[in-house]
Amino acid sequence: MMSDSALWASLPIPAIMVDKEDCIQDINGVAEVFLNASAKSIKGTPVWDRIAIDAPLEQAFARARKQNSSLFVNDADVGTGNAPPMQCNLQIAPVQGSDGDMLFLFEPQELASRVSISESVKNAAKSAIGMAEMLAHEIKNPLAGITGAAQLLSMNLKPEDLELTDLIVEESRRIVKLLEQVEQFGNLQPPAHTAVNIHDVLDRARRSALLGFGAHMTIKEEYDPSLPFALGDSDQLLQVILNLLKNASEAAGKSGTIRLRSYFEHSFRLRRNDGSGQSLPLQIEVIDDGPGLPQDIKGDIFDPFVSGRENGTGLGLALVSKIISDHGGWISVDSVPGKTVFRISLPRAPKNLIPAKET
């Protein structure tokens, strides 16, 4: 029979045990990630100093403790001070045989909605692919003719009249660039399933960014050196990180700081509609200190043609989402003014793919 400690460690959702004084007695491994604190460091801390629940709980909580009954709260915003509030279903139950101890169980709703959101993004990307295949060729040909005609006209115009032909050429080229980005969806090959050192990919992306579009930025590294190999395609993952770095540098403006963070989260699993699941323990975060995403597009940021920038194509993040989805991974974003976090979750490479010298 499984021991109490093993059962506690196996809980797939954040769990917090509090004593009769409402101080934290213990938290499980998932709660350590949820609260961004170790069980040892948080023990004895008043629970309400570490979590904030946007619901009138005080009287109901006191009644549940007094009557030795359970309390259920759905759709409550739960904040931990380390990240934007997350909507959760919350269950509080008395610990049988104790003197007023209570157990808090949190079920973030983001976990339950990941599959449906991922499928929606994939379907939207497929629509973009189909449109590219049907229209790109037909649109690019006349655009080339328009650009050429405008350039010929400009040869016979006075300098003060060149503004209009320059505008025609510039906008035509912008449309061609947009179509070429759309075509990337169709040209992208399935990822090669190899063992990838994530930190090598992050370092390549960081160096490239600092030599180009991110030269004005400060890029800090916060790596977990013990992170195992990921399963994926290093070139495609490099494309993803470069895209996220470019977005972060554009969001921050003339100066700012980007943090590249890696860590291991053993409890992170992606649940599918058929009930199956996959472990995605390798976490990568690209964090910027820009103004944050506009409120009206936060929920659609990975859809094609959704952009928070003027003249943005809205295809960079859609392509990023497609690549990560093809890897069997997950990408999400949390954004508030002053802090935007893009988080990528990837599967671990099986031992048979890891080079012998690295095992």
C-alpha positions as CSV (number, residue, x, y, z in Angstrom):
1,M,0.0,0.0,0.0
2,M,1.2,3.5,-0.9
3,S,2.4,5.6,2.1
4,D,0.9,8.9,3.1
5,S,4.0,10.8,2.0
6,A,3.9,9.1,-1.4
7,L,0.2,9.9,-1.8
8,W,0.9,13.6,-0.9
9,A,3.7,13.8,-3.4
10,S,1.6,12.2,-6.1
11,L,-1.2,14.8,-6.0
12,P,-1.4,16.3,-9.5
13,I,-2.7,19.7,-8.3
14,P,-1.3,22.3,-5.7
15,A,-2.1,21.2,-2.1
16,I,-1.5,23.2,1.1
17,M,-1.9,22.0,4.6
18,V,-2.6,24.7,7.3
19,D,-2.9,24.4,11.0
20,K,-5.6,25.8,13.3
21,E,-3.8,29.1,13.4
22,D,-3.9,29.3,9.6
23,C,-0.2,28.8,9.2
24,I,1.2,26.6,6.5
25,Q,2.3,23.2,7.8
26,D,3.3,21.6,4.5
27,I,2.9,21.9,0.7
28,N,3.3,19.3,-2.0
29,G,5.7,19.5,-5.0
30,V,3.1,21.0,-7.4
31,A,2.3,23.7,-4.8
32,E,6.0,24.6,-4.6
33,V,5.9,25.5,-8.2
34,F,2.5,27.2,-7.8
35,L,3.8,29.4,-5.0
36,N,7.4,29.6,-6.3
37,A,8.7,28.6,-2.8
38,S,10.1,25.5,-1.2
39,A,8.1,23.6,1.5
40,K,10.9,24.2,4.0
41,S,11.1,28.0,3.4
42,I,7.3,28.5,3.5
43,K,6.5,26.4,6.6
44,G,5.0,28.4,9.4
45,T,4.0,31.3,7.2
46,P,0.4,32.5,7.5
47,V,-1.4,31.1,4.5
48,W,-3.2,34.4,3.7
49,D,0.2,36.1,3.4
50,R,1.1,33.8,0.5
51,I,-2.2,33.5,-1.4
52,A,-5.0,36.0,-2.1
53,I,-8.4,34.7,-3.2
54,D,-10.9,37.0,-4.9
55,A,-13.9,35.7,-3.0
56,P,-15.6,36.4,0.4
57,L,-14.2,33.3,2.1
58,E,-13.6,34.3,5.8
59,Q,-17.0,33.5,7.2
60,A,-17.5,30.4,5.0
61,F,-14.0,29.2,5.9
62,A,-14.6,29.6,9.6
63,R,-17.9,27.8,9.4
64,A,-16.4,24.9,7.5
65,R,-13.7,24.5,10.1
66,K,-16.2,24.7,13.0
67,Q,-18.6,22.2,11.4
68,N,-15.8,20.0,10.2
69,S,-17.1,20.2,6.6
70,S,-15.8,20.9,3.2
71,L,-15.9,24.2,1.2
72,F,-16.0,24.5,-2.6
73,V,-15.3,27.7,-4.5
74,N,-15.4,27.8,-8.3
75,D,-14.0,30.3,-10.7
76,A,-12.0,32.2,-8.1
77,D,-9.0,34.4,-9.0
78,V,-6.0,33.2,-6.9
79,G,-2.9,35.3,-6.7
80,T,0.4,34.2,-5.2
81,G,2.4,37.5,-5.5
82,N,4.8,35.9,-8.1
83,A,2.5,35.9,-11.1
84,P,-0.8,37.3,-12.4
85,P,-3.9,35.9,-10.6
86,M,-5.0,32.5,-12.0
87,Q,-8.6,31.4,-12.1
88,C,-9.0,28.2,-10.1
89,N,-11.5,25.9,-8.6
90,L,-10.8,25.7,-4.9
91,Q,-11.6,22.9,-2.4
92,I,-11.0,23.3,1.4
93,A,-11.5,20.3,3.6
94,P,-10.8,19.4,7.2
95,V,-8.0,16.9,8.0
96,Q,-9.6,14.1,9.8
97,G,-8.2,13.3,13.3
98,S,-6.5,16.7,13.5
99,D,-7.1,19.7,15.8
100,G,-8.5,22.2,13.2
101,D,-6.0,21.5,10.4
102,M,-7.4,22.3,6.9
103,L,-6.4,21.1,3.4
104,F,-6.5,23.5,0.5
105,L,-6.6,22.0,-3.0
106,F,-6.3,24.3,-6.1
107,E,-7.3,23.3,-9.6
108,P,-6.1,26.0,-12.1
109,Q,-8.7,26.2,-14.9
110,E,-5.9,26.9,-17.4
111,L,-4.9,23.2,-17.1
112,A,-8.4,22.0,-18.1
113,S,-8.6,24.4,-21.1
114,R,-5.2,23.8,-22.6
115,V,-6.3,21.1,-25.0
116,S,-9.2,23.0,-26.5
117,I,-7.2,26.2,-26.9
118,S,-4.3,24.3,-28.5
119,E,-6.7,22.6,-31.0
120,S,-8.3,26.0,-31.8
121,V,-4.9,27.5,-32.5
122,K,-3.9,24.5,-34.7
123,N,-7.2,24.8,-36.7
124,A,-6.6,28.6,-37.2
125,A,-3.1,27.9,-38.4
126,K,-4.4,25.3,-40.9
127,S,-6.8,27.9,-42.3
128,A,-3.9,30.2,-42.8
129,I,-2.0,27.5,-44.7
130,G,-5.0,26.8,-47.0
131,M,-5.4,30.5,-47.8
132,A,-1.7,30.8,-48.6
133,E,-1.8,27.8,-51.0
134,M,-4.8,29.3,-52.9
135,L,-3.9,33.0,-53.0
136,A,-0.2,33.6,-52.5
137,H,0.8,32.9,-56.1
138,E,-2.1,34.9,-57.6
139,I,-1.5,37.9,-55.4
140,K,2.3,38.0,-55.6
141,N,2.4,38.1,-59.5
142,P,0.3,41.2,-59.9
143,L,2.1,42.9,-57.0
144,A,5.4,42.4,-58.9
145,G,3.8,44.1,-61.9
146,I,2.5,47.0,-59.7
147,T,5.9,47.5,-58.1
148,G,7.7,47.5,-61.5
149,A,5.2,50.0,-63.0
150,A,5.6,52.3,-60.0
151,Q,9.3,52.2,-60.3
152,L,9.1,53.1,-64.0
153,L,6.7,56.0,-63.4
154,S,9.1,57.4,-60.7
155,M,11.8,57.8,-63.4
156,N,9.8,60.5,-65.1
157,L,8.4,62.3,-62.1
158,K,9.5,65.5,-60.3
159,P,11.1,65.0,-56.9
160,E,8.0,66.4,-55.1
161,D,5.8,63.7,-56.8
162,L,7.9,60.7,-55.9
163,E,6.2,60.3,-52.5
164,L,3.2,58.5,-54.1
165,T,5.2,56.0,-56.2
166,D,7.5,55.3,-53.2
167,L,4.4,54.6,-51.1
168,I,3.2,52.1,-53.8
169,V,6.5,50.3,-53.9
170,E,6.9,50.2,-50.1
171,E,3.3,48.9,-49.5
172,S,3.6,46.3,-52.3
173,R,6.8,45.0,-50.8
174,R,5.1,44.8,-47.4
175,I,2.3,42.7,-48.8
176,V,4.7,40.4,-50.4
177,K,6.6,40.0,-47.1
178,L,3.3,39.2,-45.4
179,L,2.5,36.5,-48.0
180,E,5.9,35.0,-47.6
181,Q,5.3,34.7,-43.8
182,V,2.0,33.0,-44.4
183,E,3.7,30.5,-46.8
184,Q,6.0,29.5,-44.0
185,F,3.2,27.6,-42.4
186,G,2.9,25.3,-45.5
187,N,6.7,25.0,-46.0
188,L,7.5,24.0,-42.4
189,Q,8.6,20.4,-42.2
190,P,7.6,18.1,-39.3
191,P,10.1,18.5,-36.4
192,A,13.0,16.0,-36.3
193,H,12.7,14.1,-33.0
194,T,16.2,14.3,-31.6
195,A,17.7,15.0,-28.1
196,V,18.1,18.8,-27.9
197,N,20.2,20.7,-25.3
198,I,17.8,23.6,-24.6
199,H,20.6,25.8,-23.3
200,D,22.5,25.5,-26.5
201,V,19.4,26.7,-28.4
202,L,18.9,29.6,-25.9
203,D,22.5,30.7,-26.2
204,R,22.4,30.7,-30.0
205,A,19.3,32.8,-29.9
206,R,20.7,35.2,-27.4
207,R,23.9,35.8,-29.3
208,S,22.0,36.3,-32.5
209,A,19.6,38.7,-30.9
210,L,22.4,40.8,-29.3
211,L,24.1,41.1,-32.7
212,G,20.9,42.3,-34.4
213,F,17.4,43.3,-33.4
214,G,18.2,43.1,-29.6
215,A,21.4,45.0,-29.6
216,H,19.8,47.7,-27.4
217,M,18.5,45.1,-24.9
218,T,19.9,43.5,-21.8
219,I,19.4,39.7,-21.9
220,K,19.9,37.9,-18.6
221,E,20.2,34.1,-18.2
222,E,18.5,32.2,-15.4
223,Y,19.2,28.5,-16.3
224,D,18.8,25.3,-14.4
225,P,22.1,23.6,-15.2
226,S,20.7,20.2,-14.4
227,L,17.9,20.4,-17.1
228,P,17.8,17.2,-19.2
229,F,17.6,17.0,-23.0
230,A,14.4,18.0,-24.7
231,L,12.7,16.0,-27.5
232,G,12.5,18.2,-30.6
233,D,14.1,19.9,-33.5
234,S,16.9,22.4,-32.5
235,D,16.5,24.5,-35.7
236,Q,12.8,24.9,-35.3
237,L,13.1,25.6,-31.5
238,L,15.8,28.2,-32.4
239,Q,13.3,29.9,-34.7
240,V,10.7,29.9,-31.8
241,I,13.1,31.5,-29.3
242,L,14.3,34.1,-31.8
243,N,10.7,35.1,-32.6
244,L,9.9,35.5,-28.9
245,L,13.1,37.5,-28.3
246,K,12.2,39.8,-31.3
247,N,8.7,40.3,-29.9
248,A,10.1,41.1,-26.5
249,S,12.7,43.6,-27.8
250,E,10.1,45.4,-29.9
251,A,7.7,45.5,-26.9
252,A,10.4,47.0,-24.6
253,G,11.3,49.8,-27.0
254,K,14.7,51.5,-27.0
255,S,15.9,49.8,-23.8
256,G,14.8,47.1,-21.5
257,T,15.6,43.7,-20.0
258,I,14.8,40.3,-21.2
259,R,15.2,37.2,-19.0
260,L,15.7,33.7,-20.4
261,R,14.7,31.2,-17.7
262,S,14.8,27.4,-17.7
263,Y,13.6,25.0,-15.1
264,F,12.1,21.5,-14.5
265,E,8.5,21.0,-13.4
266,H,7.9,17.3,-12.9
267,S,4.1,17.6,-12.5
268,F,3.3,19.4,-15.7
269,R,1.2,17.3,-18.0
270,L,-0.9,18.1,-21.1
271,R,-4.3,16.4,-21.0
272,R,-6.0,15.6,-24.3
273,N,-9.7,15.2,-25.2
274,D,-9.3,11.4,-25.4
275,G,-8.2,11.3,-21.8
276,S,-4.5,10.6,-22.6
277,G,-1.8,12.8,-21.4
278,Q,1.9,13.6,-21.9
279,S,4.5,14.8,-19.5
280,L,6.0,18.2,-20.4
281,P,8.5,18.8,-17.6
282,L,11.0,21.1,-19.4
283,Q,10.0,24.8,-19.0
284,I,11.4,27.8,-20.9
285,E,10.4,31.3,-20.2
286,V,11.0,34.5,-22.2
287,I,10.3,37.4,-19.8
288,D,10.3,41.1,-20.8
289,D,9.6,44.3,-18.8
290,G,7.6,46.0,-21.6
291,P,4.1,47.5,-21.3
292,G,2.3,44.2,-21.6
293,L,-0.2,42.9,-24.1
294,P,-3.3,44.9,-25.0
295,Q,-6.3,43.6,-23.0
296,D,-8.4,43.1,-26.1
297,I,-6.0,40.6,-27.8
298,K,-4.6,38.7,-24.8
299,G,-6.8,35.6,-25.4
300,D,-6.1,35.5,-29.2
301,I,-2.4,36.4,-29.3
302,F,-1.5,33.0,-30.9
303,D,-4.1,33.3,-33.7
304,P,-3.0,34.3,-37.2
305,F,-3.2,38.0,-38.0
306,V,-3.7,39.1,-34.4
307,S,-1.0,41.7,-33.5
308,G,-0.5,44.3,-30.8
309,R,1.8,46.4,-33.0
310,E,1.0,48.9,-35.7
311,N,1.8,47.3,-39.1
312,G,2.4,44.0,-37.4
313,T,1.5,40.9,-39.5
314,G,0.3,38.8,-36.5
315,L,1.9,35.7,-37.9
316,G,5.1,35.4,-35.8
317,L,3.3,34.0,-32.7
318,A,1.0,31.9,-34.7
319,L,4.0,30.2,-36.3
320,V,5.6,29.8,-32.9
321,S,2.4,28.1,-31.6
322,K,2.3,25.8,-34.6
323,I,5.9,24.7,-34.1
324,I,5.5,24.1,-30.4
325,S,2.2,22.2,-31.1
326,D,4.0,20.0,-33.7
327,H,6.6,19.2,-31.0
328,G,3.8,17.9,-28.7
329,G,4.5,20.9,-26.4
330,W,2.5,23.8,-25.0
331,I,3.0,27.5,-25.1
332,S,1.2,30.1,-22.9
333,V,1.5,33.7,-22.0
334,D,0.9,35.8,-18.8
335,S,1.0,39.6,-19.3
336,V,0.6,42.6,-17.0
337,P,2.1,46.0,-17.4
338,G,5.8,45.7,-16.8
339,K,6.0,41.9,-17.1
340,T,5.1,39.6,-20.0
341,V,6.0,35.9,-19.7
342,F,5.9,33.5,-22.6
343,R,6.3,30.0,-21.3
344,I,7.1,26.9,-23.4
345,S,6.7,23.4,-22.0
346,L,8.4,20.5,-23.8
347,P,8.7,16.8,-23.5
348,R,11.9,15.1,-22.2
349,A,14.0,13.1,-24.7
350,P,14.0,9.4,-24.1
351,K,17.3,7.9,-23.0
352,N,17.9,6.0,-26.3
353,L,18.2,9.3,-28.2
354,I,20.6,11.0,-25.8
355,P,24.3,10.8,-26.9
356,A,26.3,8.2,-25.0
357,K,28.7,10.7,-23.6
358,E,25.8,12.7,-22.1
359,T,24.0,9.8,-20.3
